[in-house]
Amino acid sequence: MTISIRRITCREAWENPAWPKIVKEYGEDVRYPDLEPEPDYDLYLWLEIRGTLHIIGAFDDDRLVGVASYVTTNLPHFKGKKLASSESLWLDNDYRKRGIGRSLIQVAEQSAKADGCYGFYWGVKRGTRAEQLFEKIATPMNVLFWRKL
């Protein structure tokens, strides 16, 4: 097993044969009440073209086994500093507990820094292994609440 982690494009992710499995399992992992996962591929492409969406892929040879994506925003309240916010983070169940997820996070953060970001907000679902990991490597800042409108 040779794992490589690097920036990828939307199309590179979507054209990988593992993509349907990723979408299905990610949707099951992060299910929210009243908010079904239904990727808007046109919006993903538009954000990527604008330079707002960035995707990092983890590969086992040519097979996509994990993704981390983030969007960048300049916040006027903080003198226009550019921040990265996670859009998704997922690793195939068969590849967990090997340090690959942590490496995926590190590459995403390095990429965001190269993109000029000052910091990175990671959103993870409560009660997950991701929450346990981030409690070790990041500072809890905000509590996120969901309310359907």
C-alpha positions in Angstrom: 0.0 0.0 0.0 1.4 3.3 -1.1 -0.6 6.3 0.1 -0.1 9.7 -1.5 -1.9 12.9 -0.6 -2.1 15.9 -2.9 -4.3 18.6 -4.3 -6.8 17.5 -6.8 -9.6 19.0 -8.9 -13.3 18.4 -8.7 -13.2 16.4 -11.9 -10.3 14.3 -10.8 -12.3 13.3 -7.7 -15.6 12.7 -9.5 -13.9 10.6 -12.3 -12.2 8.3 -9.8 -14.1 4.9 -9.7 -14.2 5.1 -5.9 -16.2 8.4 -5.9 -19.7 6.9 -5.6 -18.6 4.9 -2.5 -17.1 8.1 -1.0 -20.3 10.1 -1.6 -22.5 7.3 -0.1 -20.4 6.7 3.0 -19.7 10.3 3.6 -23.4 11.0 3.5 -24.0 8.2 6.0 -21.3 9.5 8.3 -22.4 13.1 8.5 -26.1 12.8 8.1 -28.0 15.8 9.7 -31.7 16.0 10.5 -33.7 17.3 7.5 -30.5 17.8 5.4 -29.9 15.0 3.0 -26.6 14.9 1.2 -27.1 15.8 -2.4 -23.9 17.2 -4.0 -24.4 20.2 -6.3 -21.6 19.5 -8.8 -22.2 22.7 -10.8 -21.7 24.7 -7.6 -18.5 22.8 -6.7 -17.1 23.6 -10.1 -18.1 27.2 -9.9 -16.4 27.6 -6.5 -13.3 25.8 -7.7 -13.1 28.1 -10.8 -13.4 31.1 -8.5 -10.5 29.9 -6.4 -12.7 29.5 -3.3 -13.0 25.6 -3.1 -9.9 23.5 -2.7 -9.7 19.7 -2.5 -7.1 17.4 -1.2 -7.2 13.7 -2.1 -5.6 10.7 -0.4 -4.8 7.9 -2.8 -3.9 4.2 -2.5 -2.1 4.0 -5.8 -4.8 5.3 -8.2 -7.8 4.7 -5.8 -9.2 7.7 -4.0 -9.5 6.7 -0.4 -10.0 10.0 1.3 -10.8 13.7 0.7 -10.6 16.9 2.6 -12.1 20.0 1.0 -12.2 23.6 2.2 -13.5 27.0 1.2 -11.7 30.2 1.8 -13.2 33.5 2.9 -11.9 36.9 3.7 -13.5 38.1 7.0 -14.0 41.8 7.2 -14.3 41.7 11.0 -10.8 40.4 11.3 -9.1 43.0 8.9 -9.9 40.9 5.9 -7.8 38.0 7.0 -8.4 34.9 4.8 -9.6 31.8 6.6 -10.1 28.3 5.5 -13.2 26.4 6.6 -13.7 22.6 6.1 -16.4 21.7 3.6 -15.8 17.9 4.0 -13.4 15.5 5.6 -13.7 11.8 4.9 -11.5 8.7 5.0 -12.5 5.2 3.8 -13.2 3.0 6.9 -10.6 0.5 5.7 -7.9 3.1 5.9 -8.7 4.6 9.3 -6.5 4.2 12.4 -3.3 4.4 10.3 -2.4 8.1 10.6 -3.7 8.7 7.0 -6.5 11.0 8.3 -4.0 13.1 10.3 -1.8 13.3 7.2 -4.8 14.4 5.1 -5.5 17.2 7.6 -1.9 18.3 7.6 -1.7 18.5 3.8 -5.0 20.5 3.8 -3.6 22.9 6.3 -0.3 23.3 4.5 -2.3 23.9 1.3 -4.5 26.5 3.0 -1.4 28.3 4.3 0.1 28.3 0.8 -3.2 29.8 -0.4 -2.7 32.7 2.0 -4.9 31.6 4.8 -4.3 32.8 8.4 -6.1 29.9 10.0 -8.3 26.9 9.5 -11.8 26.2 10.9 -12.5 22.5 11.0 -16.1 21.4 11.5 -16.7 17.9 12.7 -19.8 16.1 13.8 -20.1 15.5 17.6 -19.5 12.0 18.9 -17.3 11.0 16.0 -13.6 9.8 15.9 -12.9 13.1 14.0 -14.1 15.0 17.1 -11.7 13.0 19.3 -8.8 13.6 16.9 -9.4 17.4 16.7 -9.6 17.7 20.4 -5.9 16.6 20.4 -4.7 18.8 17.5 -6.7 22.0 17.5 -8.3 24.5 19.8 -12.1 24.3 20.3 -13.6 27.7 19.4 -17.2 27.7 18.5 -20.2 25.5 19.0 -22.2 25.0 15.8 -26.0 24.5 16.1 -28.4 23.3 13.4 -31.9 24.6 12.9 -34.0 24.0 9.8 -35.6 27.2 8.5 
